[in-house]
């Protein structure tokens, strides 16, 4: 695998920004540390700021000191990584500046080139047009698009159409870092690499599915951006919907980008619309108020810097989704995400149905706990299966209690470092493998579904419901599954 990796130029637009320094460059450093970069692969930062190559190397060194502390201890790897780093000053809106990439030999000698657009989506079109002007859109060249890809279906169309005027769909890698997480990929392994679960993976055996992405942080100085986005656009339209697709998709014919994407698109097209009056019964939105997290007082949404008390932007969303196909008929998918909640974690819960009949008639066994498969994505990565087990002892009767069968990826593979999501995704881009990236058909179908919810919310004068920071969201969100005779996993 290492020997077959082709030399590549990785150009990062926004190369001095937070995403590049916090995630992308540490990920590339780890790939170099693991021997997964070809010897002549280069990494080129690009932004408007005037900076020498040495200045850029120093900036990257400082970022690695902060985000990859172990890098301080290995001067050999840093020396090698440093030699890969260079910098080009480019104004994304000045077409003539892009000639500097030709001067730096980007893509020369039949080398592949990856252009990572860690910039505002407003610049995607002009960057791609300028790259094409200087013949930097050849078949061996690829472009990576960071979210958000628009605010709705119409703006998403506009952004993607601009990019598609200069790059083929096969060259466009729309990134969702959740899909690079080891446990998310393990969901595919659990389903399609074992005979245990797939025969049970349908409405015949599964009662409901719950997907939670919970954050303890607030908008943290990003009020202006977040007020234009909100939890539905920022999290549900991409992260949570992508997780839903991986849970609900049919087995692909093979593990390649086309087959996997085709099955995900089928799920998105099968999502029952949430429109009009349905939005009142199927969704809950909220805004966090002041409260306490980890024993510390925290601000409310309208106490944040630059806030506007008239804002109706949601910081919390819970909803019930339904996949109208043969496999999932009647199975609710409960999705929720929010800021300033009681705990930081992301997980998928597969709740199996109750036993049709219990042979255990003791008082303690009248309500046997249903089997649950819990896939924890963060902060730790683990998989657990809840089963009923006899309590040890020779007492009369059968006393059962639930026991978790746990697989901790850290413990099971303690000799291997679990890579960050961006490591896997950047490596896949360099390999030209789009399996874990979004096809435009997925983006379009997801926005179409989300647009229906946003339109319904816009038609009401009702404000998002307030919830205290440190809680689990508005009380109405707790009632969402209760109306169906169910509960959230953590209640």
Helices and strands as residue ranges (DSSP letters): E 8-13, H 18-19, I 20-24, H 25-33, E 42-47, H 53-67, G 69-73, H 75-84, E 85-89, G 95-98, H 99-103, E 112-117, G 121-123, H 124-133, E 141-145, H 153-164, G 169-171, E 172-174, G 177-180, H 182-192, H 195-198, E 206-214, H 223-231, I 232-240, H 241-248, H 257-270, H 278-282, E 283-289, E 291-293, E 296-298, G 301-303, E 316-322, E 332-338, E 345-352, G 363-365, E 372-378, E 382-390, E 400-408, H 409-412, H 421-431, H 440-458, E 465-468, H 475-482
